[in-house]
Amino acid sequence: MRAARIGLTGGIGSGKSTVGQLLCVAGAALVDADQIARDVTGSGGAAIAAIHAAFGADFIDALGALDREKMRALAFTRPDARSRLESIVHPLVGLQSEKQAQEAASRGCPLIVFDVPLLVESGRWARRLDAVIVVDCDADTQVMRVMQRNSLAAEVVRNIIASQATRSARRAAADILVANGRDRSLTQLAGDVSQVAALFGL
């Protein structure tokens, strides 16, 4: 039987990664697009040569990895730079994601979850997925969580939120919506995720 392929997404601080881990506990295989992106832009990663060619040595750090702070600063002021970086990184992430998914399917895993932070923004994932799970919370909760987790200023977090798809756009893309506002406990969230996993035979 073919493994179901589910997209998992949510804004920064929504709790998407926690939901992904809970699905893994239930028996799903997780393909983490963000981690793959970090790997291909890390020291000696598959994207480094092309990033060097496109942006120059200033954007490669002493360890031979993408200098994320410099690139983040450039991308905020130059949208074209972000598009250029994505044109390098996204195809590599897509190839590695598919490889991991096929490996999981060959092991007989019934559910493959693609954790994709920018799933709604990319527009490339829909045709590869059977359904989309969106982890949802309000912006104030996102800001609070990310400030606590990453020690970032509220303004910085709000700028990140503004650069992502709107909450309404994510909700519109959802086949399954998992509410994870500040009033939800981890126990309640785990119960919700268990019900989602059951929909796919886990």
Backbone torsions as a table, in degrees:
resi	resn	phi	psi	omega
1	MET	NA	137.1	-178.7
2	ARG	-67.5	137.9	176.5
3	ALA	-70.2	138.3	174.4
4	ALA	-72.5	143.2	179.9
5	ARG	-117.5	117.6	-174.1
6	ILE	-120.4	134.0	172.9
7	GLY	-89.8	138.8	177.9
8	LEU	-122.6	124.0	-178.9
9	THR	-147.3	171.4	-179.6
10	GLY	169.4	156.7	179.3
11	GLY	-68.0	165.2	178.2
12	ILE	-55.9	134.4	179.5
13	GLY	79.3	7.6	-177.8
14	SER	-78.5	-21.6	-175.0
15	GLY	98.8	16.0	-178.9
16	LYS	-56.5	-44.1	-177.9
17	SER	-65.2	-36.2	177.1
18	THR	-63.8	-43.4	177.3
19	VAL	-61.6	-40.7	177.6
20	GLY	-60.0	-42.9	179.5
21	GLN	-67.3	-37.7	177.7
22	LEU	-65.2	-37.2	176.0
23	LEU	-65.9	-36.1	176.2
24	CYS	-62.9	-43.3	178.4
25	VAL	-59.0	-34.4	179.8
26	ALA	-75.4	-12.5	177.0
27	GLY	119.6	3.9	177.7
28	ALA	-80.1	159.1	170.2
29	ALA	-98.8	133.9	-177.3
30	LEU	-106.8	126.7	172.7
31	VAL	-108.2	108.9	-172.5
32	ASP	-95.4	99.0	-176.7
33	ALA	-63.0	-35.2	179.7
34	ASP	-64.5	-43.2	178.9
35	GLN	-65.9	-39.3	177.5
36	ILE	-62.2	-41.6	178.5
37	ALA	-62.1	-39.8	177.0
38	ARG	-64.8	-37.6	-179.7
39	ASP	-66.3	-45.2	-175.7
40	VAL	-73.3	-19.9	177.2
41	THR	-103.7	5.9	177.2
42	GLY	-82.4	-177.3	-178.3
43	SER	-56.7	120.4	-179.4
44	GLY	74.2	10.5	-177.8
45	GLY	-68.8	163.5	-173.8
46	ALA	-65.6	-19.7	-177.9
47	ALA	-93.2	-10.2	-169.6
48	ILE	-62.9	-44.1	-178.3
49	ALA	-61.0	-43.3	-179.4
50	ALA	-69.5	-35.3	176.8
51	ILE	-65.9	-41.8	177.4
52	HIS	-59.9	-44.0	-178.6
53	ALA	-67.2	-36.1	-175.6
54	ALA	-82.1	-34.3	-171.0
55	PHE	-119.5	-16.4	179.3
56	GLY	96.9	167.9	-175.1
57	ALA	-64.6	-24.1	-178.9
58	ASP	-61.5	-21.5	-176.6
59	PHE	-99.1	11.2	174.3
60	ILE	-115.0	127.1	-176.2
61	ASP	-82.6	-177.9	-174.2
62	ALA	-64.7	-21.2	-179.5
63	LEU	-92.8	0.2	179.5
64	GLY	84.8	20.7	178.2
65	ALA	-109.8	165.5	173.6
66	LEU	-59.8	132.0	174.0
67	ASP	-80.9	98.2	-171.2
68	ARG	-66.1	-36.8	-178.7
69	GLU	-65.6	-44.8	178.7
70	LYS	-64.7	-41.0	-179.1
71	MET	-68.6	-38.4	178.8
72	ARG	-62.3	-43.5	179.5
73	ALA	-63.3	-41.3	179.3
74	LEU	-66.9	-42.6	-176.1
75	ALA	-65.7	-33.0	179.7
76	PHE	-68.0	-30.6	-177.8
77	THR	-99.0	-20.5	-177.1
78	ARG	-130.2	91.0	180.0
79	PRO	-55.5	-30.5	179.7
80	ASP	-65.2	-30.8	178.6
81	ALA	-67.0	-41.3	177.7
82	ARG	-61.9	-42.3	179.4
83	SER	-63.7	-40.1	178.8
84	ARG	-63.9	-43.5	179.1
85	LEU	-62.7	-44.3	-179.7
86	GLU	-62.6	-35.0	179.9
87	SER	-66.9	-23.1	176.0
88	ILE	-84.7	-47.6	-169.9
89	VAL	-80.3	-42.2	-171.9
90	HIS	-59.9	-43.4	178.5
91	PRO	-61.9	-36.7	178.7
92	LEU	-67.7	-39.9	177.4
93	VAL	-63.9	-41.9	179.1
94	GLY	-60.4	-43.9	179.8
95	LEU	-63.9	-45.5	-178.4
96	GLN	-69.5	-36.2	177.2
97	SER	-61.1	-44.5	-179.8
98	GLU	-65.3	-38.4	178.4
99	LYS	-61.7	-46.4	179.8
100	GLN	-64.7	-38.4	179.5
101	ALA	-64.1	-43.1	179.9
102	GLN	-65.8	-36.6	177.1
103	GLU	-63.6	-41.8	179.2
104	ALA	-65.5	-42.2	179.2
105	ALA	-63.1	-38.4	-179.8
106	SER	-67.6	-22.1	176.0
107	ARG	-84.0	-3.1	178.7
108	GLY	88.1	15.5	179.3
109	CYS	-67.6	128.5	-176.0
110	PRO	-79.9	-18.3	-176.7
111	LEU	-139.2	123.9	177.4
112	ILE	-112.7	122.9	-177.0
113	VAL	-107.7	120.0	176.9
114	PHE	-95.6	107.3	178.1
115	ASP	-83.0	105.5	-173.8
116	VAL	-128.5	102.2	-177.8
117	PRO	-55.8	-40.1	-175.9
118	LEU	-107.2	37.4	-177.8
119	LEU	-58.6	-46.4	-177.9
120	VAL	-67.2	-39.8	-178.4
121	GLU	-67.8	-35.3	-172.1
122	SER	-72.0	-38.0	-178.7
123	GLY	70.4	2.2	-175.7
124	ARG	-99.1	-11.8	-170.4
125	TRP	-90.9	-26.5	-169.9
126	ALA	-51.9	-43.6	-175.5
127	ARG	-71.9	-11.3	-178.8
128	ARG	-98.7	-1.3	-170.4
129	LEU	-120.9	151.0	174.6
130	ASP	-88.4	-26.8	179.9
131	ALA	-163.8	162.8	179.4
132	VAL	-124.4	127.7	173.3
133	ILE	-101.0	127.0	176.2
134	VAL	-114.0	126.2	174.4
135	VAL	-91.9	124.0	-166.6
136	ASP	-122.6	137.0	169.6
137	CYS	-156.4	168.8	-178.8
138	ASP	-79.5	162.7	-174.7
139	ALA	-63.4	-37.1	179.9
140	ASP	-62.6	-37.6	177.1
141	THR	-67.3	-40.6	176.2
142	GLN	-57.8	-49.0	-178.2
143	VAL	-59.4	-47.7	-179.0
144	MET	-58.3	-46.7	-177.3
145	ARG	-66.0	-44.1	-176.7
146	VAL	-70.9	-35.6	175.2
147	MET	-60.9	-42.8	-179.9
148	GLN	-69.5	-39.6	-174.5
149	ARG	-77.6	-42.3	-171.7
150	ASN	-113.1	0.7	-179.6
151	SER	56.0	39.2	178.1
152	LEU	-97.4	152.7	176.1
153	ALA	-70.3	151.1	-178.2
154	ALA	-56.6	-40.5	-178.8
155	GLU	-62.7	-39.3	178.8
156	VAL	-63.8	-44.1	-179.4
157	VAL	-64.2	-42.2	-180.0
158	ARG	-64.7	-33.6	175.9
159	ASN	-65.2	-39.1	177.5
160	ILE	-64.6	-45.3	179.0
161	ILE	-59.2	-41.0	-179.2
162	ALA	-66.0	-25.5	-179.3
163	SER	-82.9	-10.3	-179.8
164	GLN	-97.1	172.6	175.9
165	ALA	-58.9	151.5	178.6
166	THR	-70.2	158.8	177.8
167	ARG	-58.0	-42.8	-178.6
168	SER	-64.8	-36.2	178.5
169	ALA	-66.6	-41.1	177.8
170	ARG	-64.8	-45.8	-179.8
171	ARG	-60.4	-37.2	179.1
172	ALA	-66.7	-27.6	-178.7
173	ALA	-85.2	-6.9	-172.4
174	ALA	-80.9	132.5	164.5
175	ASP	-88.0	-32.5	177.6
176	ILE	-132.3	127.6	-179.4
177	LEU	-110.1	125.1	177.4
178	VAL	-109.5	111.9	-179.4
179	ALA	-77.7	131.3	-179.3
180	ASN	-142.3	49.1	175.7
181	GLY	-71.4	177.3	-174.9
182	ARG	-66.6	-15.7	179.4
183	ASP	-84.8	-3.5	-178.6
184	ARG	-95.0	128.0	176.4
185	SER	-84.4	164.7	177.8
186	LEU	-62.7	-35.2	178.5
187	THR	-63.8	-43.5	177.8
188	GLN	-64.4	-42.1	179.1
189	LEU	-62.2	-43.3	179.9
190	ALA	-61.6	-37.7	177.5
191	GLY	-64.6	-41.6	178.2
192	ASP	-63.2	-43.3	-178.5
193	VAL	-67.4	-35.4	177.0
194	SER	-61.0	-38.8	177.7
195	GLN	-67.1	-38.7	177.4
196	VAL	-63.6	-45.6	-179.8
197	ALA	-59.6	-37.5	-179.8
198	ALA	-63.7	-29.7	177.6
199	LEU	-61.1	-25.1	-177.6
200	PHE	-111.0	23.7	171.9
201	GLY	81.2	16.2	179.3
202	LEU	-100.4	NA	NA
